[in-house]
């Protein structure tokens, strides 16, 4: 017997069923509405503040951790240098004088890289390592005739920790750096941080020993103080990419300069092999051109080495130098050396530094609006430069 469906009995319960369904839908809409609003607010706040704050905190912590690790890695390879010299007081009487600087250990047997102006006129030297050990049996091995670079040697050691040398040609403006040094000659292994603010800066630096024109320097805002000279400028991997050498004068703030380490590599190799520095030189003073310098000097090109007198009036062509013998003139622009374009990332000093005395190079020179090739035989830099 088949079951019958009674329409009248179904119709009796229909209003109650519809009310239940509608009520359920409304309640679910309210619940999901509140839930959706809460989730949106939570995600929005996380996206706009929470994640940003966390990212900023992570950046700060990562930089802090990197600085700590760099200091641990490089610190043992940094030494403080005390120089002793004999001078005269205002009455012409002989008196002992002391100076202070920083050095970078480059070999286990005590070879130390520093600035030439740190050791200039020094009659004796004392080395203090990061673990507090003092060494007085120290000799001046060599001074670079072209750059502000010199080497000291500590006798009787074999366990010094050499710094890791980096590649300064890969350094970019904005790169994170750390400077380590004997700040003010009092505060050993002081650590400061900053960035590379500029490259290929020309500087005329002066101290008690005289004035020197330097080319192709890194500019950094990492604090460099008297006493930091000769210390390392280090990249985020703990590799030395520069030698701290000068600070800007009065009226400046956080403007320091460092010699790119690639310019010292030849010297390190030469001193390690022969016990002296044998460096090639061409004998010109120049400005590395960019768009700003080209516009300022009304030049037709914005790259190259523009041969010009230094700020203190020194001649642009050194008399008797390879450049002089090859016929280079003030106002010439050296565009290329052996096919390599000369610019802020590939300057003349660095290219010459890769050569040896006696090497022949071909220059592309712009003179009076015309390019010409000039052959130059490089010579060994004299000690009086």
MIVOGU-420533 format. One record per residue (C-alpha): residue number from 1; z, x, y. Coordinates in Angstrom, 3 decimals, m for minus. Layout:
{marvex NUM; {Z; X; Y}} ...
This chain:
{marvex 1; {0.000; 0.000; 0.000}} {marvex 2; {m1.155; 1.470; 3.209}} {marvex 3; {1.307; 1.924; 6.058}} {marvex 4; {0.398; m0.042; 9.143}} {marvex 5; {0.649; 1.304; 12.692}} {marvex 6; {2.240; m1.293; 14.939}} {marvex 7; {0.970; m0.876; 18.525}} {marvex 8; {3.805; m2.960; 19.982}} {marvex 9; {6.550; m0.751; 18.472}} {marvex 10; {4.874; 2.487; 19.852}} {marvex 11; {4.586; 0.997; 23.337}} {marvex 12; {8.325; 0.308; 23.448}} {marvex 13; {9.162; 4.113; 23.357}} {marvex 14; {6.260; 5.375; 25.531}} {marvex 15; {8.037; 5.407; 28.960}} {marvex 16; {10.975; 7.411; 27.592}} {marvex 17; {8.621; 9.965; 25.992}} {marvex 18; {6.631; 10.398; 29.217}} {marvex 19; {9.839; 10.859; 31.249}} {marvex 20; {11.047; 13.537; 28.819}} {marvex 21; {7.781; 15.459; 29.014}} {marvex 22; {7.632; 15.321; 32.820}} {marvex 23; {11.277; 16.382; 33.134}} {marvex 24; {10.660; 19.327; 30.806}} {marvex 25; {7.615; 20.448; 32.752}} {marvex 26; {9.467; 20.282; 36.050}} {marvex 27; {12.428; 22.239; 34.691}} {marvex 28; {10.150; 24.892; 33.203}} {marvex 29; {8.245; 25.168; 36.508}} {marvex 30; {11.478; 25.691; 38.399}} {marvex 31; {12.731; 28.293; 35.907}} {marvex 32; {9.452; 30.229; 35.841}} {marvex 33; {9.152; 29.952; 39.629}} {marvex 34; {12.539; 31.541; 40.143}} {marvex 35; {11.814; 34.130; 37.469}} {marvex 36; {8.407; 34.995; 38.950}} {marvex 37; {9.855; 35.239; 42.462}} {marvex 38; {12.617; 37.552; 41.222}} {marvex 39; {10.184; 39.752; 39.301}} {marvex 40; {7.821; 39.994; 42.296}} {marvex 41; {10.670; 40.902; 44.656}} {marvex 42; {12.000; 43.491; 42.193}} {marvex 43; {8.596; 45.106; 41.695}} {marvex 44; {7.780; 45.040; 45.419}} {marvex 45; {11.026; 46.744; 46.322}} {marvex 46; {10.523; 49.266; 43.536}} {marvex 47; {6.949; 49.952; 44.700}} {marvex 48; {7.735; 50.264; 48.394}} {marvex 49; {11.171; 51.893; 48.358}} {marvex 50; {12.479; 52.685; 44.923}} {marvex 51; {9.485; 54.640; 43.609}} {marvex 52; {8.852; 56.289; 46.965}} {marvex 53; {12.458; 57.372; 47.218}} {marvex 54; {12.450; 58.583; 43.622}} {marvex 55; {9.223; 60.510; 44.187}} {marvex 56; {10.581; 62.086; 47.362}} {marvex 57; {13.785; 62.993; 45.552}} {marvex 58; {11.795; 64.488; 42.689}} {marvex 59; {9.658; 66.550; 45.084}} {marvex 60; {12.766; 67.927; 46.783}} {marvex 61; {14.467; 68.643; 43.476}} {marvex 62; {11.351; 70.280; 42.027}} {marvex 63; {10.975; 72.502; 45.096}} {marvex 64; {14.664; 73.366; 44.989}} {marvex 65; {14.487; 74.205; 41.292}} {marvex 66; {11.352; 76.298; 41.854}} {marvex 67; {13.097; 78.253; 44.623}} {marvex 68; {16.114; 78.889; 42.398}} {marvex 69; {13.920; 80.122; 39.547}} {marvex 70; {11.878; 82.331; 41.885}} {marvex 71; {15.046; 83.886; 43.310}} {marvex 72; {16.322; 84.585; 39.797}} {marvex 73; {13.017; 86.091; 38.691}} {marvex 74; {12.127; 88.170; 41.737}} {marvex 75; {15.580; 89.050; 43.084}} {marvex 76; {16.183; 91.966; 40.682}} {marvex 77; {12.874; 93.526; 41.849}} {marvex 78; {13.862; 93.526; 45.534}} {marvex 79; {15.857; 96.403; 47.050}} {marvex 80; {17.445; 97.067; 50.418}} {marvex 81; {16.456; 100.294; 52.176}} {marvex 82; {18.586; 102.275; 54.615}} {marvex 83; {16.803; 105.013; 56.532}} {marvex 84; {18.555; 107.921; 58.208}} {marvex 85; {16.940; 109.824; 61.060}} {marvex 86; {17.937; 112.213; 63.808}} {marvex 87; {17.217; 111.125; 67.350}} {marvex 88; {18.423; 111.686; 70.870}} {marvex 89; {20.738; 109.668; 73.074}} {marvex 90; {20.113; 108.982; 76.777}} {marvex 91; {21.524; 112.392; 77.627}} {marvex 92; {19.151; 114.193; 75.275}} {marvex 93; {21.862; 114.967; 72.773}} {marvex 94; {21.094; 114.862; 69.053}} {marvex 95; {22.505; 111.876; 67.177}} {marvex 96; {22.117; 110.239; 63.805}} {marvex 97; {20.235; 106.936; 63.704}} {marvex 98; {19.934; 104.350; 60.966}} {marvex 99; {17.378; 101.690; 60.192}} {marvex 100; {17.105; 98.997; 57.546}} {marvex 101; {14.355; 97.310; 55.596}} {marvex 102; {13.365; 95.953; 52.229}} {marvex 103; {11.316; 97.227; 49.304}} {marvex 104; {9.576; 95.904; 46.196}} {marvex 105; {9.986; 97.662; 42.859}} {marvex 106; {6.546; 98.281; 41.334}} {marvex 107; {7.418; 100.527; 38.366}} {marvex 108; {10.284; 101.027; 35.929}} {marvex 109; {10.645; 104.662; 36.989}} {marvex 110; {11.581; 103.783; 40.555}} {marvex 111; {8.374; 103.506; 42.607}} {marvex 112; {9.068; 101.222; 45.571}} {marvex 113; {6.528; 99.588; 47.886}} {marvex 114; {7.550; 98.931; 51.485}} {marvex 115; {6.232; 98.975; 55.059}} {marvex 116; {5.259; 102.240; 56.706}} {marvex 117; {7.239; 101.348; 59.816}} {marvex 118; {10.397; 100.975; 57.698}} {marvex 119; {10.332; 104.639; 56.634}} {marvex 120; {8.623; 106.143; 59.693}} {marvex 121; {10.525; 109.217; 60.955}} {marvex 122; {13.175; 108.815; 58.259}} {marvex 123; {14.721; 112.078; 57.034}} {marvex 124; {16.599; 110.526; 54.110}} {marvex 125; {16.771; 107.154; 52.405}} {marvex 126; {19.247; 105.093; 50.421}} {marvex 127; {18.275; 102.312; 48.006}} {marvex 128; {20.588; 99.423; 47.141}} {marvex 129; {19.559; 97.238; 44.201}} {marvex 130; {20.384; 93.554; 43.813}} {marvex 131; {23.201; 94.336; 41.355}} {marvex 132; {24.962; 96.511; 43.933}} {marvex 133; {23.957; 99.970; 42.669}} {marvex 134; {23.269; 102.619; 45.294}} {marvex 135; {20.726; 105.451; 44.936}} {marvex 136; {20.482; 108.361; 47.378}} {marvex 137; {18.116; 110.644; 45.502}} {marvex 138; {15.103; 109.000; 47.128}} {marvex 139; {11.916; 110.640; 48.392}} {marvex 140; {9.013; 109.473; 50.545}} {marvex 141; {5.915; 109.670; 48.336}} {marvex 142; {3.077; 108.438; 50.545}} {marvex 143; {2.107; 106.500; 53.671}} {marvex 144; {m1.110; 104.519; 53.981}} {marvex 145; {m3.198; 105.883; 56.870}} {marvex 146; {m4.855; 102.511; 57.496}} {marvex 147; {m2.292; 99.835; 56.695}} {marvex 148; {1.442; 99.365; 57.249}} {marvex 149; {2.241; 100.419; 53.672}} {marvex 150; {4.383; 103.234; 52.241}} {marvex 151; {6.019; 104.241; 48.969}} {marvex 152; {9.456; 105.604; 48.117}} {marvex 153; {10.511; 107.030; 44.751}} {marvex 154; {13.985; 106.893; 43.225}} {marvex 155; {14.575; 109.890; 40.944}} {marvex 156; {16.126; 109.736; 37.496}} {marvex 157; {15.672; 106.037; 36.700}} {marvex 158; {13.734; 104.305; 33.942}} {marvex 159; {15.139; 100.779; 33.856}} {marvex 160; {14.105; 99.296; 37.182}} {marvex 161; {12.543; 95.822; 36.974}} {marvex 162; {9.031; 95.716; 38.524}} {marvex 163; {7.915; 92.618; 40.391}} {marvex 164; {4.962; 90.661; 39.053}} {marvex 165; {1.941; 91.185; 41.298}} {marvex 166; {m0.211; 88.151; 42.077}} {marvex 167; {m3.712; 87.669; 43.491}} {marvex 168; {m3.652; 87.095; 47.243}} {marvex 169; {m7.334; 86.075; 47.295}} {marvex 170; {m6.340; 82.771; 45.657}} {marvex 171; {m3.776; 81.868; 48.303}} {marvex 172; {m4.593; 78.763; 50.346}} {marvex 173; {m3.273; 77.521; 53.676}} {marvex 174; {m0.412; 75.170; 52.861}} {marvex 175; {0.634; 77.029; 49.704}} {marvex 176; {4.384; 77.071; 49.050}} {marvex 177; {5.925; 80.547; 49.459}} {marvex 178; {9.323; 82.238; 49.311}} {marvex 179; {10.357; 85.291; 51.341}} {marvex 180; {13.113; 87.598; 50.067}} {marvex 181; {14.627; 90.436; 52.034}} {marvex 182; {17.487; 92.293; 53.674}} {marvex 183; {17.756; 89.974; 56.679}} {marvex 184; {18.963; 91.675; 59.865}} {marvex 185; {19.739; 94.732; 57.737}} {marvex 186; {22.987; 93.060; 56.690}} {marvex 187; {22.306; 90.149; 54.383}} {marvex 188; {20.815; 91.495; 51.168}} {marvex 189; {18.283; 89.425; 49.186}} {marvex 190; {18.210; 86.559; 51.649}} {marvex 191; {15.898; 83.791; 50.393}} {marvex 192; {13.844; 81.596; 52.739}} {marvex 193; {11.075; 79.115; 51.980}} {marvex 194; {7.967; 77.883; 53.745}} {marvex 195; {4.204; 77.669; 53.467}} {marvex 196; {1.181; 79.778; 54.303}} {marvex 197; {0.441; 78.651; 57.856}} {marvex 198; {m2.734; 80.688; 58.356}} {marvex 199; {m4.902; 83.477; 56.969}} {marvex 200; {m6.728; 86.548; 58.296}} {marvex 201; {m4.560; 86.790; 61.409}} {marvex 202; {m4.982; 89.901; 63.623}} {marvex 203; {m1.694; 91.188; 65.051}} {marvex 204; {m0.667; 94.004; 67.359}} {marvex 205; {2.814; 94.919; 66.172}} {marvex 206; {5.260; 97.219; 67.919}} {marvex 207; {8.694; 98.693; 67.295}} {marvex 208; {10.601; 101.835; 68.225}} {marvex 209; {8.041; 103.996; 66.402}} {marvex 210; {5.064; 102.701; 68.405}} {marvex 211; {2.302; 100.105; 68.333}} {marvex 212; {m0.043; 99.289; 65.469}} {marvex 213; {m3.019; 96.949; 65.163}} {marvex 214; {m3.014; 95.040; 61.880}} {marvex 215; {m5.775; 92.851; 60.464}} {marvex 216; {m6.103; 90.158; 57.810}} {marvex 217; {m2.455; 89.064; 57.711}} {marvex 218; {m1.002; 85.904; 56.198}} {marvex 219; {0.908; 83.761; 58.675}} {marvex 220; {3.933; 81.948; 57.280}} {marvex 221; {6.731; 79.732; 58.568}} {marvex 222; {9.175; 81.100; 55.978}} {marvex 223; {11.864; 82.744; 58.097}} {marvex 224; {11.285; 86.513; 58.363}} {marvex 225; {13.874; 88.515; 60.281}} {marvex 226; {14.321; 92.180; 61.203}} {marvex 227; {15.263; 93.879; 57.955}} {marvex 228; {12.913; 91.663; 55.922}} {marvex 229; {10.083; 94.116; 56.562}} {marvex 230; {8.669; 95.490; 53.323}} {marvex 231; {10.012; 92.626; 51.231}} {marvex 232; {7.957; 90.278; 49.076}} {marvex 233; {6.274; 87.017; 49.982}} {marvex 234; {6.141; 85.180; 46.679}} {marvex 235; {4.129; 82.230; 45.345}} {marvex 236; {5.511; 79.339; 43.312}} {marvex 237; {4.938; 81.297; 40.082}} {marvex 238; {7.194; 84.116; 41.246}} {marvex 239; {4.298; 86.506; 41.874}} {marvex 240; {4.182; 88.774; 44.919}} {marvex 241; {1.226; 87.756; 47.100}} {marvex 242; {2.257; 89.460; 50.327}} {marvex 243; {4.397; 92.147; 51.971}} {marvex 244; {6.435; 90.809; 54.883}} {marvex 245; {5.667; 92.983; 57.878}} {marvex 246; {6.096; 91.362; 61.306}} {marvex 247; {7.449; 88.437; 63.287}} {marvex 248; {6.089; 86.897; 66.463}} {marvex 249; {7.858; 87.761; 69.716}} {marvex 250; {9.929; 85.738; 72.136}} {marvex 251; {9.061; 82.096; 72.587}} {marvex 252; {7.930; 81.656; 68.982}} {marvex 253; {9.660; 79.896; 66.139}} {marvex 254; {9.138; 80.555; 62.435}} {marvex 255; {5.980; 82.612; 62.850}} {marvex 256; {5.955; 85.598; 60.524}} {marvex 257; {3.210; 87.744; 59.045}} {marvex 258; {2.610; 89.421; 55.701}} {marvex 259; {0.040; 91.888; 54.358}} {marvex 260; {m1.895; 90.336; 51.433}} {marvex 261; {m0.861; 92.162; 48.270}} {marvex 262; {m4.467; 92.802; 47.233}} {marvex 263; {m4.681; 95.306; 50.071}} {marvex 264; {m1.898; 97.335; 48.448}} {marvex 265; {m3.203; 97.288; 44.871}} {marvex 266; {m5.507; 100.275; 45.403}} {marvex 267; {m2.608; 102.151; 46.946}} {marvex 268; {m0.339; 101.346; 44.006}} {marvex 269; {m2.975; 102.578; 41.562}} {marvex 270; {m3.638; 105.718; 43.614}} {marvex 271; {0.043; 106.657; 43.973}} {marvex 272; {0.762; 105.929; 40.315}} {marvex 273; {m2.168; 108.085; 39.192}} {marvex 274; {m2.308; 110.917; 41.757}} {marvex 275; {0.985; 110.727; 43.622}} {marvex 276; {m0.800; 110.069; 46.917}} {marvex 277; {m2.823; 107.425; 48.729}} {marvex 278; {m6.557; 107.951; 48.889}} {marvex 279; {m8.098; 105.066; 50.805}} {marvex 280; {m11.651; 104.423; 51.949}} {marvex 281; {m12.233; 103.395; 55.541}} {marvex 282; {m15.140; 102.485; 57.779}} {marvex 283; {m13.594; 102.978; 61.215}} {marvex 284; {m14.087; 99.759; 63.181}} {marvex 285; {m11.713; 97.357; 64.889}} {marvex 286; {m12.813; 93.769; 64.587}} {marvex 287; {m11.995; 90.085; 64.756}} {marvex 288; {m12.714; 87.760; 61.823}} {marvex 289; {m14.967; 85.039; 63.194}} {marvex 290; {m14.503; 81.304; 62.746}} {marvex 291; {m15.858; 78.380; 64.751}} {marvex 292; {m13.159; 78.703; 67.404}} {marvex 293; {m13.606; 82.475; 67.876}} {marvex 294; {m17.400; 82.093; 67.924}} {marvex 295; {m17.205; 79.434; 70.650}} {marvex 296; {m14.713; 81.488; 72.666}} {marvex 297; {m17.003; 84.524; 72.615}} {marvex 298; {m20.239; 82.535; 72.952}} {marvex 299; {m21.586; 83.823; 69.635}} {marvex 300; {m24.375; 82.353; 67.529}} {marvex 301; {m22.559; 82.670; 64.156}} {marvex 302; {m19.100; 81.531; 63.056}} {marvex 303; {m18.480; 84.070; 60.294}} {marvex 304; {m18.452; 87.842; 59.973}} {marvex 305; {m16.511; 90.795; 61.440}} {marvex 306; {m17.027; 90.909; 65.213}} {marvex 307; {m16.608; 94.529; 66.352}} {marvex 308; {m14.473; 94.538; 69.491}} {marvex 309; {m11.727; 96.546; 71.182}} {marvex 310; {m8.109; 95.827; 70.226}} {marvex 311; {m5.685; 93.981; 72.481}} {marvex 312; {m4.089; 97.239; 73.628}} {marvex 313; {m7.431; 98.752; 74.649}} {marvex 314; {m8.140; 100.904; 71.601}} {marvex 315; {m11.819; 101.675; 71.046}} {marvex 316; {m13.745; 99.375; 68.722}} {marvex 317; {m15.428; 102.319; 66.958}} {marvex 318; {m13.272; 105.264; 65.863}} {marvex 319; {m14.948; 108.491; 66.927}} {marvex 320; {m16.331; 110.503; 64.004}} {marvex 321; {m15.770; 107.638; 61.548}} {marvex 322; {m18.345; 106.386; 59.009}} {marvex 323; {m19.101; 103.481; 61.386}} {marvex 324; {m19.690; 105.911; 64.256}} {marvex 325; {m21.990; 108.087; 62.142}} {marvex 326; {m23.932; 105.019; 60.956}} {marvex 327; {m24.587; 103.906; 64.541}} {marvex 328; {m22.510; 100.724; 64.635}} {marvex 329; {m21.774; 99.464; 68.161}} {marvex 330; {m19.313; 97.286; 70.020}} {marvex 331; {m20.567; 93.708; 69.875}} {marvex 332; {m22.153; 94.064; 66.434}} {marvex 333; {m21.248; 91.407; 63.886}} {marvex 334; {m21.036; 92.569; 60.272}} {marvex 335; {m22.150; 89.531; 58.270}} {marvex 336; {m22.171; 90.950; 54.735}} {marvex 337; {m21.056; 93.994; 52.771}} {marvex 338; {m23.033; 94.690; 49.589}} {marvex 339; {m24.209; 91.086; 49.604}} {marvex 340; {m20.750; 89.576; 50.008}} {marvex 341; {m20.341; 87.243; 52.974}} {marvex 342; {m17.532; 88.217; 55.330}} {marvex 343; {m15.246; 85.394; 56.445}} {marvex 344; {m11.578; 84.418; 56.544}} {marvex 345; {m11.367; 84.346; 52.749}} {marvex 346; {m13.359; 87.552; 52.242}} {marvex 347; {m12.686; 89.817; 55.187}} {marvex 348; {m13.991; 93.315; 55.864}} {marvex 349; {m10.646; 95.080; 55.365}} {marvex 350; {m10.186; 93.566; 51.922}} {marvex 351; {m13.750; 94.431; 50.862}} {marvex 352; {m13.427; 98.044; 52.060}} {marvex 353; {m10.079; 98.222; 50.277}} {marvex 354; {m11.873; 97.666; 46.980}} {marvex 355; {m14.027; 100.750; 47.536}} {marvex 356; {m13.304; 104.475; 47.183}} {marvex 357; {m13.989; 107.388; 49.563}} {marvex 358; {m17.592; 108.502; 49.150}} {marvex 359; {m18.902; 105.074; 48.147}} {marvex 360; {m22.109; 103.959; 49.882}} {marvex 361; {m22.249; 100.376; 51.105}} {marvex 362; {m24.978; 98.253; 52.687}} {marvex 363; {m24.024; 96.133; 55.674}} {marvex 364; {m25.962; 93.204; 57.093}} {marvex 365; {m25.389; 93.490; 60.846}} {marvex 366; {m26.286; 90.993; 63.567}} {marvex 367; {m27.215; 92.820; 66.790}} {marvex 368; {m28.912; 91.227; 69.794}} {marvex 369; {m29.688; 88.138; 67.737}} {marvex 370; {m31.443; 90.026; 64.926}} {marvex 371; {m30.186; 90.936; 61.462}} {marvex 372; {m30.592; 94.468; 60.151}} {marvex 373; {m29.369; 96.485; 57.187}} {marvex 374; {m27.139; 99.479; 57.869}} {marvex 375; {m26.210; 102.037; 55.203}} {marvex 376; {m22.695; 103.474; 55.517}} {marvex 377; {m20.989; 106.178; 53.446}} {marvex 378; {m17.272; 105.473; 53.385}} {marvex 379; {m14.844; 108.338; 53.964}} {marvex 380; {m11.210; 108.991; 53.141}} {marvex 381; {m9.016; 107.623; 55.871}} {marvex 382; {m7.403; 110.381; 57.941}} {marvex 383; {m3.631; 110.436; 58.162}} {marvex 384; {m3.554; 109.966; 61.934}} {marvex 385; {m5.035; 106.449; 61.944}} 
